[in-house]
Amino acid sequence: MSDTYAVVAVLVSAAVTWSLRALPFAALAPLRASATVRYLSTRMPAGVMVILVVYCLRDLPITESRAVAALAALAGAVFAH
């Protein structure tokens, strides 16, 4: 492999990386004034938390004693918020 090939490969990789990191900011700039994006920004955090709680507790056997720790942690988190 020649030195020129290596330099070109590094430059192409750097350009692709920079472009992929800048793309979300360029794509979201026009959406900042959107009513839909404002609505989602207020509703999504609670929705994501509900989905995570349901996912974590879905296989929890409530009748067994090992569920006490998870339910206590859930109660503590709900109380804290």
Contacts in CASP RR format, 6 or more apart in sequence:
PFRMAT RR
TARGET T0000
AUTHOR 0000-0000-0000
METHOD contacts of the structure
MODEL  1
MSDTYAVVAVLVSAAVTWSLRALPFAALAPLRASATVRYLSTRMPAGVMV
ILVVYCLRDLPITESRAVAALAALAGAVFAH
31 37 0 8 1.000
53 74 0 8 1.000
56 70 0 8 1.000
57 70 0 8 1.000
57 74 0 8 1.000
60 67 0 8 1.000
60 70 0 8 1.000
60 71 0 8 1.000
61 67 0 8 1.000
62 71 0 8 1.000
END
